[in-house]
Amino acid sequence: MAGLMQDGAGQAVPVVEAAARLGLAPETVRKRLWRGQMAGEKRDGQWYVVLPTDSVPDDAGLGRTGQDSGQDHAGPMQDAGQDTAAVLVPELRERVAFLERALERRDRDLASALERLHEAHVLLAQRPALPSGEIPNRPEVSTGTPHPWWAAFWPWRRATE
């Protein structure tokens, strides 16, 4: 932790406090730490987030409700929102592009499947119909004396008539 503070990177605060300052949920801050989108360090079992001292001052110009105190400058919540937007907008654009490509791929697959289904339907409609009731080239069945089914397997034990 001392290394982070000595670099002049900013102020190290616990995750809950950093989330409150940035206007985010604590779980969002934890996930960004895990992804490496935010600088932080774990010390004594607790995560600390390094916030730049110039971009997020400690409650400067904010009341307890988080609303602007009436001054004409942009508050830290707006700066934090802009920082968050700068991080999220490219990621969201990348996700949208990925989803658009996936939809285009599914549309192509669906169009291809529908085309094959149409071809199969046309081929089925062109197939000649089977004659009703009779199968052509059916061998004649002899009407001789009936033998039991097992007689073919044991010819020496033919049933007697």
N, C-alpha and C positions, 0 to 999 in steps of 0.2 A: 504494500500500500504506500509505503514511503516513496517508492520509485515513481508511482503515478503522481504523487504530490510534488516531487522535486522537479519533474519535467515541466511544471507550469501548465499542465494540461487543464487544470480546473479544480473544482471543489468536489471532494468525494462525499457522497451522501448515501444513506441506506436506500434500498429499492423503493420502499413505501413513500419516502419523502421525495425521491426523484420522480416517481409517478405523479405525485400531487403537483409538483412544480411544472411538469411537462403536460399535465392535463390528460394523463393516460392511466389505464388500469395497471396495478402492480404486476399482474400476469403478463401484460404486453411488454413491460420493461424487462421482465425475466426472460421472455422469449427472445427479445432483441439482444440481450446479453448472450444468450445461448447461441444465437446465430452469428454473433460477432458484429452486429450492427451498432452496438453501443459499447463504449469502453467501461470496464469494470473489473473488480477483483474480489475474490472471496477471502474474508479474514475472520477467523474465529467462528466459522460456520455461518457467517452472514455476508451477503453480497452488498458491495458498495459500488455505486455508479458514479463515474466521473463526469460532472457537468461543467461546461466552460463557464468561468466566472463572469465573463462579459455578456454572454447571451441569456443567462437565466439568473438574474440577481435574486437574493433571498427576499421574496415577497415585496419587492419595491413597487410602489404604486398600486398595490392590490389591497383590498379590504379582506375581511374574513370570508366573504361570500365569493371571492374570486372576480368581482366586478371592478372595473376601472374606477379610480378615485376622482375622476373628473379632469385629469390632466390631458393635454393635447398630444402627448407622445403615445406610441404603441406600447402596450404593456407586455410583460414577459409571456403571457399566455398566447398572444398573437405571434410573437417571435418563435415560441415553441411550436405553434401550429404550422408556421412556415417551415421550420426545420423538419417537422414530421412530414409535411407534404413533400418536401424535397427528397425525403427518403422513400416515401410510399408511392408517389406518382410514377417513377420509373418501374418500380416493381409491379404495380397494378397494370401499367401499359404492357409490360411483358406477359403478364397473365392473360390479359385480354387478347393479345396477339396469338398466344398459344391456344386459347379456347376457340378463336376464330379459325385457326388452321385445323383444329380437331373437328369443328362443325363442317368445314369444307370437305374434309376427308370422309366424314360420315355421309354427307350428301352425295358424294361421288359413289360410295359403296352402295347406297340405297338405290341410286339411279341405275347402277349396273345390275343389281339384283332384280329390279323391276323389269329391265330390258330382257334379262334371261327368262323371267317368268312369262313375259309376253311371247317370247320365241317358243317356249315350251307349249303354251296354249295354242299357238298357231299350228305347231307340228301335231299336236293332239287332235285338233280339228280336221287336219288333212288326212289323218290315218283312216284307212277304210274300216268300216264297221264289221264286226264278226257276224257270221250268219247265225240266225237264231236257232237254237236247239241242237245243232249238229256240229261236231268237230270234224274237219276234213281229214282224210287219210287215216281214219281210225281202223286199227286192225280188227279183224273178225274174231269174236270170242267163240271157241268151240263149245258146243252144248253136250259134250260127251258125258261120261259118268263122272260125277264129282269125286274128287279125292280130298282128304283132309289136308289142311295147310302144311302139316309137318311131313307129308309124304315126299316132298321134294328133297328134304334133308336126310330122310332115312328110307332109301328106296328098297331096302331089304325087308322093311316092315310095312308093306302096303296094306292098306285096309282091305279086308275081304268084302266082297259084295254080298 
